[in-house]
Amino acid sequence: MRVLGISGSPRRGGNTDLLLAEVMKGAESQGAEAKTIILNDLKITPCQHCDACFEAGVCKIKDDMQMVYAEMEKADRIVLASPVHFLGLTAQAKAMIDRGQALWARKYILKKPTLGDSRPRKGLFIAVGGMKLAHLFEPSLATVKAFFKVIDVEYAADLLFPGVDEKGAIKKHPDALKQAFTAGQNLVTE
Ligand SMILES: Cc1cc2nc3c(=O)[nH]c(=O)nc-3n(C[C@H](O)[C@H](O)[C@H](O)COP(=O)(O)O)c2cc1C
């Protein structure tokens, strides 16, 4: 069982990274092979809507997204993590998701499996935000659910923490990191 963690936060060691690391540890505790990608370290050009992917389901932009496609294809579980930036996902996460258009083309234009095969895949979404606002996560949730649906990843669970702002503030939450570890365990055992 391979688990791919994708962090969309620009803040290394911040709240998103801390939660994602616990999820990955939880998955590894059950024997899963875990790999984490930090989008902020990668060069991912935003989708250019050139429709070149309609030909063969392959994006013609040869940047680090090519590695992300390959890792997603190898993964049985995908954990996408992003703080809220202006009520949505970070630009890093959204750029990666928009490049999923090539996977959309595989499915809806070419009628092929989005990630190379049809094995059942599951996804977990992690989000944190500084505000304590009703519906804080709704825009991010809508986007991530749409992304997982397009790439045929079952939306298995999420971890959503409002009111978490300063770097490392998630450590003060009574049980967020424990919840994350358990979610990682459940993701690979359920
Ligand atoms: C550009 C930017 C925009 C933000 N917009 C929001 C927002 O709309 N709502 C919110 O609750 N928090 C917002 N935040 C706060 C972050 O979500 C919060 O600090 C979070 O804990 C950061 O997580 P990280 O440490 O994983 O990067 C914003 C932060 C930045 C830098």
The ligand as an SDF file (V2000), in Angstrom:
LIG
                    3D

 31 33  0  0  0  0  0  0  0  0999 V2000
   -1.9390   34.5720    1.8700 C   0  0  0  0  0  0  0  0  0  0  0  0
   -2.6720   34.0510    3.0710 C   0  0  0  0  0  0  0  0  0  0  0  0
   -4.0470   34.0410    3.0520 C   0  0  0  0  0  0  0  0  0  0  0  0
   -4.7570   33.5260    4.1320 C   0  0  0  0  0  0  0  0  0  0  0  0
   -6.1320   33.5220    4.0710 N   0  0  0  0  0  0  0  0  0  0  0  0
   -6.8440   32.9710    5.0880 C   0  0  0  0  0  0  0  0  0  0  0  0
   -8.2610   32.9290    5.0110 C   0  0  0  0  0  0  0  0  0  0  0  0
   -8.8880   33.3780    4.0560 O   0  0  0  0  0  0  0  0  0  0  0  0
   -8.9330   32.3550    6.0240 N   0  0  0  0  0  0  0  0  0  0  0  0
   -8.2720   31.8220    7.1130 C   0  0  0  0  0  0  0  0  0  0  0  0
   -8.9390   31.2840    8.0020 O   0  0  0  0  0  0  0  0  0  0  0  0
   -6.9170   31.8680    7.2140 N   0  0  0  0  0  0  0  0  0  0  0  0
   -6.1880   32.4240    6.2310 C   0  0  0  0  0  0  0  0  0  0  0  0
   -4.8050   32.4600    6.3010 N   0  0  0  0  0  0  0  0  0  0  0  0
   -4.1430   31.9170    7.4960 C   0  0  0  0  0  0  0  0  0  0  0  0
   -3.6380   30.4900    7.3280 C   0  0  0  0  0  0  0  0  0  0  0  0
   -4.6600   29.6340    6.8470 O   0  0  0  0  0  0  0  0  0  0  0  0
   -3.1620   29.9690    8.7000 C   0  0  0  0  0  0  0  0  0  0  0  0
   -2.1380   30.7830    9.1900 O   0  0  0  0  0  0  0  0  0  0  0  0
   -2.7040   28.5360    8.6480 C   0  0  0  0  0  0  0  0  0  0  0  0
   -2.5010   28.0680    9.9710 O   0  0  0  0  0  0  0  0  0  0  0  0
   -1.4250   28.3870    7.8510 C   0  0  0  0  0  0  0  0  0  0  0  0
   -1.0970   27.0270    7.7880 O   0  0  0  0  0  0  0  0  0  0  0  0
    0.4040   26.5250    7.5190 P   0  0  0  0  0  0  0  0  0  0  0  0
    1.1820   26.8080    8.7690 O   0  0  0  0  0  0  0  0  0  0  0  0
    0.2730   25.0860    7.2530 O   0  0  0  0  0  0  0  0  0  0  0  0
    0.8990   27.2470    6.3160 O   0  0  0  0  0  0  0  0  0  0  0  0
   -4.0710   33.0010    5.2630 C   0  0  0  0  0  0  0  0  0  0  0  0
   -2.6610   33.0330    5.2690 C   0  0  0  0  0  0  0  0  0  0  0  0
   -1.9690   33.5530    4.1940 C   0  0  0  0  0  0  0  0  0  0  0  0
   -0.4680   33.5690    4.2190 C   0  0  0  0  0  0  0  0  0  0  0  0
  1  2  1  0
  2  3  1  0
  2 30  2  0
  3  4  2  0
  4  5  1  0
  4 28  1  0
  5  6  2  0
  6  7  1  0
  6 13  1  0
  7  8  2  0
  7  9  1  0
  9 10  1  0
 10 11  2  0
 10 12  1  0
 12 13  2  0
 13 14  1  0
 14 15  1  0
 14 28  1  0
 15 16  1  0
 16 17  1  0
 16 18  1  0
 18 19  1  0
 18 20  1  0
 20 21  1  0
 20 22  1  0
 22 23  1  0
 23 24  1  0
 24 25  2  0
 24 26  1  0
 24 27  1  0
 28 29  2  0
 29 30  1  0
 30 31  1  0
M  END
$$$$
